[in-house]
Amino acid sequence: MKIVLNPIMKKEFKVTARSMKFAWGLMAYEAVQAYIFIMTVSMLSMQSGYDHQNTYDKLINLFPMMGIAQVCMVALVVPVMTASSISGEKERQTFDILLTTCLSPMEIVYGKVFSAVAEVLLYVTASIPVMALAFVLGGLSWWVLFLFLVVIFVFATFVGSVGVFCSSISSRSVTSITRTYGLSLSMCVITMFPEMILTYVTGRRSTDGMLFFMLNPVLFLEEFFMLSMRGDSEMSYEIHRSDGFLIKLLAHGPDSLWCILSGICILGLSLFFMYLAARNIDPLKKKDKKIRKKQTIEGGK
């Protein structure tokens, strides 16, 4: 069976595979991971002194430290890759040519987002040997490593969709990258407001406003690392303390239920940003908007 690949993804894969920039970037990424691994092991050894048993017990901390390092690199790299995807076409004056192809605006957006996500996953997959050392020495399950790749995919898709959305409303790449970082950070803060407001109004901690926490990528990552390291859920503890009705329904599920639902919600939010980006670059939508605006002005006269 022949697999039909998005033409934009196919083109991006070919350009990436033939570029030495990708090879140097991959080498730099692996070097940073190896450096973090060596420094972490050295720090843990120094803290434990000559107590080798204590050193072995602390090696389990290798996974969250290396995992957080990978998340930070993804958060820095993906916005640069996606925020210039459409605005870069505008700067090179090739955006109009892209719109004349047989691809729909949504297919263009999908291609831009998932080509960047796929490239990032190649970096993360290439770092598995270094991550594997953290699992072998730390005693974690290999199943956690697979789930970590899934979590990275969800996080990269969210950041990538925000980047393409900001790129669709910007004419310059620098402006788009700045907006991407700003909007991504704002999403992490804005989702905390409903719970804070409801707590202030009702005077009770952990109300139904905590449902908005599911859209917070930082809390999603924190919950995953908590489940991987300790086997319990911080959000489940907060849910059991809640006085809200909707959030009480989650208290009867497993500890991983909140993390699973949060990942689904973040993917849904990513699709929403992709939809907005597709609307912004759709020439027919822009034409209809101009016609309605013109009719409104003429009707007002």
Secondary structure, 3 states (H helix, E strand, C coil): CCCCCCHHHHHHHHHHHCCHHHHHHHHHHHHHHHHHHHHHHHHHHHHHCCCHHHHHHHHHHHHHHHHHHHHHHHHHHHHHHHHCCCHHHHHCCCHHHHHCCCCCHHHHHHHHHHHHHHHHHHHHHHCHHHHHHHHHHHCCCHHHHHHHHHHHHHHHHHHHHHHHHHHHCCCCHHHHHHHHHHHHHHHHHHCCHHHHHHHHHHCCCCCHHHHHHHHCHHHHHHHHHHHHHHCCCHHHHHHHCCCCCCHHHHHHCCCCHHHHHHHHHHHHHHHHHHHHHHHHHCHHHHHHHHHHHHHHHHHHC
